[in-house]
């Protein structure tokens, strides 16, 4: 059935790169919900106070160490090289909040346009401004965060490499984009200091908060059913970073791109997830209405199959761009590419090819992964040993104590974001 060709509003965004023409996205009347995302501010505040968010680097440190044990040799070698290249960028970002400005500010001048232009010139595809919302800050980073204004920037990862997901080539795009973005963020911060203001780089590999809510507030996209930011030009095919500053800026506003209703009608990512980790219906989670990911069904696949990211690959907004997808919906009432191998097909190493309607099978043991922080998982393993018929030897007890001492000595540091 062909939908009525009714456009409720048109969203105009800057072109994909600096110098490109503006990009018009028609939003069908049938897809209109509200700008940004539905949330209950009282619930968001309650969860922030009582159950504060924490970085996966800490909260899920056990499985972040475990993934290294199931990597292929090729992935392990590449990840080690990436960590070697990326760690200096993470370390440099960590101290940026302490660096004093090098220039003298122009009193009373708004810096929004100057910063946005410089970010675009550096190569960022999306740039937006909003308040840094401490409701979403990780507990371990709250005292580290120094400045009020958030500059949200997104860097696109290579299109063709992304379409090979899951693959080592796709991981080159994934982690390689982080490396470029880390360096570009330091350059943008240096420029802001030249303007006479402080700039603190929140590394994309050592996040200070859940970034997506602030990107949505800055009008750079909406939350998709795959749990990722769907931005106008590249959908979820980007890496996100924030720079906070005390420079005077004007905040952007959230936008209704039609994504919330579109995702509920599309459901391709939900239907194609190899681990069945995505759910069809939205729920209220920490005061926000969203399609909630089942982490324990995602992580085992992601770890063993080159980062997986099938949910990114099969998203039509990522594959074709938001403008063509929304134009097609206005004209036909249908989801562009849905039901086709071009959009939905993917291949898993040692499992084969899976076209529309076909999914791989995994046994129950496949989904057994470590949980919690490093010390929590260490205690769980030791407790299981104590409860087994074969009690731990004196050497095993001493190994347990030694490993626990090491964990507590270095705090909660772990390998970088996956």
C-alpha positions as CSV (number, residue, x, y, z in Angstrom):
1,X,0.0,0.0,0.0
2,X,1.4,3.4,-1.0
3,X,1.5,6.0,1.7
4,X,0.0,9.4,1.2
5,X,2.8,11.8,0.0
6,X,2.5,14.1,3.0
7,X,5.6,15.7,4.3
8,X,5.2,17.2,7.8
9,X,8.5,19.1,7.9
10,X,11.9,19.3,6.2
11,X,15.1,19.2,8.3
12,X,18.0,21.1,6.7
13,X,21.5,20.2,7.8
14,X,25.0,21.2,6.6
15,X,26.5,19.0,3.9
16,X,28.4,15.8,4.7
17,X,31.7,17.7,4.7
18,X,32.8,21.3,4.8
19,X,32.0,23.0,1.6
20,X,29.2,20.6,0.6
21,X,25.7,21.8,-0.1
22,X,23.1,21.7,2.6
23,X,21.2,18.5,3.0
24,X,17.4,18.5,3.1
25,X,15.6,15.6,4.8
26,X,11.8,15.3,4.4
27,X,10.0,13.8,7.4
28,X,6.7,12.1,6.6
29,X,3.7,13.0,8.7
30,X,3.3,9.4,9.7
31,X,6.7,9.4,11.3
32,X,6.4,12.5,13.4
33,X,6.8,12.0,17.2
34,X,8.8,14.7,19.0
35,X,12.2,16.3,18.9
36,X,15.0,14.5,20.6
37,X,13.8,11.6,22.7
38,X,11.0,10.9,25.1
39,X,12.2,11.0,28.7
40,X,11.0,11.6,32.3
41,X,13.4,14.1,33.9
42,X,12.4,13.2,37.4
43,X,13.3,9.5,36.8
44,X,16.6,10.5,35.0
45,X,17.5,12.5,38.1
46,X,16.5,9.7,40.5
47,X,18.7,7.1,38.8
48,X,21.6,9.6,38.6
49,X,21.5,10.0,42.4
50,X,20.8,6.5,43.5
51,X,22.2,4.3,40.6
52,X,24.8,6.5,38.9
53,X,26.2,5.4,35.5
54,X,29.6,4.0,35.3
55,X,32.0,3.4,32.4
56,X,32.1,-0.1,30.9
57,X,35.9,0.2,31.4
58,X,35.1,-0.3,35.1
59,X,31.6,-1.8,35.4
60,X,32.3,-4.5,32.8
61,X,36.0,-4.8,33.1
62,X,35.9,-8.6,33.5
63,X,34.5,-9.2,30.1
64,X,36.7,-6.5,28.5
65,X,39.7,-8.5,29.6
66,X,38.0,-11.8,28.6
67,X,37.6,-10.7,24.9
68,X,41.3,-10.9,24.4
69,X,41.1,-14.6,25.1
70,X,38.7,-15.2,22.2
71,X,40.2,-12.9,19.6
72,X,41.6,-14.4,16.4
73,X,45.4,-14.0,16.1
74,X,44.8,-11.3,13.4
75,X,42.4,-9.3,15.6
76,X,44.7,-9.6,18.6
77,X,47.7,-8.4,16.7
78,X,45.7,-5.4,15.3
79,X,44.2,-4.5,18.6
80,X,47.7,-4.5,20.2
81,X,49.0,-2.1,17.5
82,X,45.9,0.1,17.8
83,X,46.4,0.4,21.6
84,X,50.0,1.3,21.1
85,X,49.1,4.1,18.7
86,X,46.0,5.2,20.6
87,X,47.2,5.3,24.2
88,X,49.2,8.5,23.8
89,X,46.1,10.2,22.4
90,X,44.0,9.1,25.4
91,X,46.8,10.2,27.8
92,X,47.0,13.6,26.1
93,X,43.2,14.1,26.3
94,X,43.2,13.2,30.0
95,X,45.2,16.4,31.0
96,X,43.7,18.9,28.5
97,X,41.4,20.4,31.1
98,X,44.4,21.7,33.0
99,X,46.0,23.5,30.0
100,X,45.6,27.3,30.1
101,X,44.4,29.3,27.1
102,X,47.1,30.7,24.8
103,X,45.1,33.6,23.4
104,X,43.1,36.5,24.7
105,X,39.3,36.2,24.4
106,X,37.2,38.8,22.6
107,X,34.9,40.0,25.3
108,X,31.2,39.6,24.5
109,X,31.8,37.6,21.2
110,X,30.0,34.3,20.7
111,X,32.4,31.6,19.6
112,X,29.9,29.1,18.2
113,X,30.4,29.8,14.5
114,X,34.2,30.0,14.8
115,X,34.4,26.7,16.6
116,X,31.9,25.0,14.3
117,X,33.8,26.2,11.2
118,X,37.1,25.0,12.6
119,X,35.7,21.6,13.5
120,X,34.2,21.2,10.0
121,X,37.5,22.3,8.4
122,X,39.3,19.6,10.4
123,X,36.9,17.0,8.9
124,X,34.2,16.4,11.5
125,X,30.9,15.5,9.7
126,X,28.6,16.5,12.6
127,X,29.1,19.4,15.0
128,X,26.6,20.5,17.7
129,X,26.5,22.5,20.9
130,X,24.7,21.8,24.2
131,X,25.1,21.8,27.9
132,X,27.2,19.0,29.3
133,X,24.5,17.0,31.1
134,X,26.0,15.6,34.2
135,X,23.0,13.3,34.6
136,X,24.9,11.0,32.1
137,X,28.4,11.4,33.5
138,X,30.1,8.3,34.8
139,X,30.6,8.2,38.5
140,X,34.4,7.8,38.2
141,X,34.7,10.9,35.9
142,X,32.4,13.4,37.7
143,X,35.2,15.3,39.4
144,X,37.3,15.2,36.3
145,X,34.8,17.1,34.1
146,X,35.6,20.8,34.4
147,X,33.5,22.9,31.9
148,X,29.9,23.4,31.2
149,X,29.5,23.6,27.5
150,X,29.7,20.5,25.3
151,X,30.9,20.5,21.7
152,X,29.6,17.3,20.2
153,X,31.6,16.1,17.2
154,X,31.2,13.0,15.1
155,X,33.7,11.5,12.6
156,X,32.5,9.2,9.8
157,X,34.2,5.9,9.4
158,X,35.0,4.5,5.9
159,X,31.8,3.6,4.1
160,X,33.0,0.6,2.1
161,X,35.0,-1.0,4.9
162,X,31.9,-0.7,7.1
163,X,29.8,-2.6,4.6
164,X,32.1,-5.7,5.0
165,X,30.9,-6.0,8.7
166,X,31.8,-8.3,10.4
167,X,35.4,-8.4,9.2
168,X,39.0,-7.3,10.0
169,X,38.6,-4.6,7.4
170,X,35.7,-3.2,9.3
171,X,37.7,-3.2,12.5
172,X,40.4,-1.2,10.6
173,X,37.7,1.4,9.9
174,X,36.3,1.2,13.5
175,X,39.6,1.7,15.4
176,X,41.3,3.7,12.7
177,X,38.6,6.3,13.0
178,X,39.2,6.5,16.7
179,X,42.8,7.2,16.1
180,X,42.1,10.0,13.6
181,X,39.4,11.5,15.9
182,X,41.6,11.5,19.0
183,X,44.2,13.5,17.1
184,X,41.6,15.9,15.6
185,X,40.0,16.5,19.0
186,X,43.4,17.7,20.4
187,X,43.8,20.0,17.4
188,X,40.3,21.5,17.9
189,X,41.0,22.0,21.6
190,X,44.3,23.8,20.8
191,X,42.3,26.1,18.5
192,X,39.8,26.9,21.3
193,X,42.7,27.8,23.6
194,X,44.0,30.1,20.9
195,X,40.7,31.9,21.1
196,X,41.3,32.5,24.7
197,X,39.3,29.7,26.4
198,X,39.8,26.4,28.1
199,X,39.0,23.1,26.2
200,X,38.8,19.6,27.8
201,X,38.9,16.7,25.4
202,X,36.7,13.8,26.4
203,X,38.4,10.9,24.5
204,X,36.3,8.6,22.4
205,X,38.3,5.7,23.9
206,X,37.9,6.8,27.5
207,X,34.4,8.2,27.7
208,X,33.4,10.5,30.5
209,X,29.7,9.9,30.0
210,X,27.0,8.4,27.9
211,X,27.5,10.7,24.9
212,X,24.4,9.9,22.8
213,X,21.8,11.9,24.9
214,X,23.9,15.0,24.5
215,X,24.3,14.4,20.7
216,X,20.5,14.1,20.5
217,X,20.1,17.3,22.5
218,X,22.4,19.1,20.1
219,X,20.2,18.1,17.2
220,X,22.8,15.7,15.6
221,X,20.4,12.7,15.3
222,X,18.1,10.4,17.2
223,X,18.5,7.2,19.1
224,X,17.9,4.2,16.8
225,X,16.5,0.8,17.7
226,X,20.0,-0.6,17.5
227,X,21.0,1.6,20.5
228,X,23.2,3.9,18.3
229,X,22.9,7.5,17.2
230,X,21.4,7.7,13.7
231,X,22.8,10.9,12.3
232,X,21.7,12.5,9.0
233,X,24.6,11.6,6.7
234,X,26.0,8.4,8.0
235,X,23.5,6.9,10.4
236,X,25.4,5.0,13.0
237,X,28.6,4.8,10.9
238,X,30.5,7.3,13.0
239,X,32.5,7.7,16.2
240,X,31.5,10.2,18.8
241,X,33.6,12.6,20.9
242,X,32.9,15.6,23.2
243,X,35.0,18.6,24.0
244,X,33.9,20.8,26.9
245,X,34.8,24.4,27.1
246,X,34.1,27.7,28.9
247,X,33.9,29.6,25.6
248,X,30.6,31.4,25.2
249,X,28.5,29.4,22.7
250,X,24.9,29.1,21.7
251,X,23.2,25.8,22.2
252,X,21.5,23.9,19.3
253,X,18.1,22.3,19.7
254,X,16.9,18.7,19.4
255,X,15.3,17.7,16.1
256,X,12.6,15.2,15.1
257,X,14.1,13.4,12.1
258,X,11.3,10.8,12.3
259,X,13.7,8.1,13.5
260,X,11.7,6.9,16.5
261,X,8.6,5.9,14.5
262,X,10.7,4.8,11.5
263,X,12.7,2.4,13.6
264,X,9.6,0.8,15.0
265,X,8.3,0.2,11.5
266,X,11.7,-0.9,10.1
267,X,13.0,-3.4,12.7
268,X,15.7,-4.7,10.3
269,X,18.4,-4.5,13.0
270,X,16.2,-6.3,15.5
271,X,15.4,-9.1,13.0
272,X,19.0,-9.5,11.7
273,X,21.0,-9.4,15.0
274,X,23.0,-12.7,15.2
275,X,22.8,-12.9,19.0
276,X,19.1,-11.8,19.2
277,X,20.3,-9.0,21.4
278,X,17.9,-6.4,20.2
279,X,14.2,-6.2,21.2
280,X,11.3,-5.0,19.2
281,X,9.3,-3.1,21.8
282,X,10.5,0.0,23.6
283,X,10.8,0.1,27.3
284,X,11.5,2.9,29.9
285,X,15.0,2.6,31.1
286,X,16.6,5.0,33.6
287,X,13.9,7.6,32.7
288,X,14.3,7.3,28.9
289,X,12.1,5.4,26.4
290,X,14.3,3.2,24.2
291,X,14.8,-0.1,22.5
292,X,17.0,-1.7,25.2
293,X,20.0,-3.9,24.2
294,X,20.5,-7.2,25.9
295,X,24.2,-6.9,26.6
296,X,24.9,-10.5,27.5
297,X,23.6,-11.6,24.1
298,X,25.5,-9.0,22.2
299,X,29.0,-9.2,23.8
300,X,29.8,-12.9,23.0
301,X,29.1,-12.4,19.3
302,X,30.9,-9.0,19.2
303,X,34.0,-10.5,20.8
304,X,34.3,-13.5,18.6
305,X,33.3,-12.0,15.3
306,X,35.5,-9.0,14.6
307,X,33.3,-6.6,16.6
308,X,30.2,-7.9,14.9
309,X,28.2,-4.6,14.4
310,X,25.7,-6.3,12.1
311,X,23.1,-3.9,13.6
312,X,25.1,-1.0,12.1
313,X,25.6,-2.7,8.7
314,X,21.9,-3.5,8.2
315,X,20.5,-0.1,9.2
316,X,19.1,1.5,6.0
317,X,20.1,5.0,7.3
318,X,23.7,3.8,7.6
319,X,23.6,2.0,4.2
320,X,21.8,4.6,2.1
321,X,21.8,7.9,4.1
322,X,18.8,9.5,5.9
323,X,17.7,11.6,3.0
324,X,17.2,8.8,0.4
325,X,15.6,6.6,3.1
326,X,13.1,9.3,4.1
327,X,12.4,10.3,0.6
328,X,11.6,6.7,-0.3
329,X,9.3,6.4,2.7
330,X,7.4,9.5,1.7
331,X,6.9,8.2,-1.8
332,X,6.1,4.5,-0.9
333,X,5.5,4.1,2.8
334,X,8.2,1.4,2.7
335,X,11.6,1.0,4.2
336,X,14.3,1.3,1.6
337,X,16.2,-2.1,1.1
338,X,14.1,-4.0,3.6
339,X,14.0,-7.7,2.7
340,X,16.8,-7.5,0.2
341,X,20.3,-9.1,0.4
342,X,21.8,-5.8,-0.5
343,X,20.8,-4.5,2.9
344,X,20.2,-7.5,5.1
345,X,22.8,-10.0,4.0
346,X,26.0,-10.7,6.0
347,X,28.5,-13.5,6.5
348,X,30.0,-14.9,9.7
349,X,33.4,-16.6,9.7
350,X,32.9,-20.4,10.0
351,X,29.1,-20.0,10.0
352,X,28.5,-19.0,6.4
353,X,26.2,-16.4,4.7
354,X,22.9,-15.3,6.1
355,X,20.3,-13.6,3.9
356,X,17.0,-12.1,4.9
357,X,15.1,-14.3,7.3
358,X,18.1,-16.5,8.1
359,X,20.1,-16.3,11.4
360,X,23.1,-18.3,12.8
361,X,22.7,-20.6,15.8
362,X,24.9,-20.7,18.9
363,X,24.8,-23.1,21.8
364,X,24.0,-22.0,25.3
365,X,27.7,-22.2,26.4
366,X,28.6,-19.6,23.8
367,X,26.9,-16.9,25.8
368,X,28.7,-17.6,29.1
369,X,31.0,-14.6,29.7
370,X,32.6,-13.0,32.8
371,X,30.5,-10.4,34.6
372,X,31.2,-7.3,36.6
373,X,34.5,-5.6,37.6
374,X,37.8,-7.5,37.6
375,X,37.7,-8.1,41.3
376,X,34.0,-9.2,41.3
377,X,34.8,-11.8,38.7
378,X,37.9,-12.9,40.5
379,X,35.9,-13.5,43.6
380,X,33.2,-15.4,41.7
381,X,35.9,-17.7,40.2
382,X,37.5,-18.3,43.6
383,X,34.1,-18.9,45.3
384,X,33.3,-21.5,42.6
385,X,36.6,-23.2,43.3
386,X,35.9,-23.2,47.1
387,X,32.5,-24.8,46.4
388,X,33.9,-27.5,44.1
389,X,35.0,-30.9,45.2
390,X,38.6,-30.0,44.4
391,X,39.6,-27.3,46.9
392,X,42.1,-24.6,45.9
393,X,45.7,-25.4,46.8
394,X,47.9,-23.1,48.8
395,X,49.5,-21.8,45.6
396,X,46.1,-21.0,44.1
397,X,45.1,-19.1,47.2
398,X,48.3,-17.1,47.0
399,X,47.7,-16.5,43.3
400,X,44.3,-15.2,44.2
401,X,45.6,-12.8,46.8
402,X,48.4,-11.6,44.5
403,X,46.0,-10.9,41.6
404,X,43.6,-9.1,43.9
405,X,46.4,-6.9,45.2
406,X,47.4,-6.1,41.7
407,X,43.9,-5.1,40.7
408,X,43.4,-2.9,43.8
409,X,46.9,-1.3,43.3
410,X,46.2,-0.1,39.7
411,X,42.5,0.8,40.4
412,X,40.0,0.1,37.6
413,X,42.2,0.6,34.6
414,X,41.6,-1.7,31.7
415,X,42.0,-1.9,28.0
416,X,40.4,0.8,25.9
417,X,36.8,0.9,24.5
418,X,35.9,-1.9,22.1
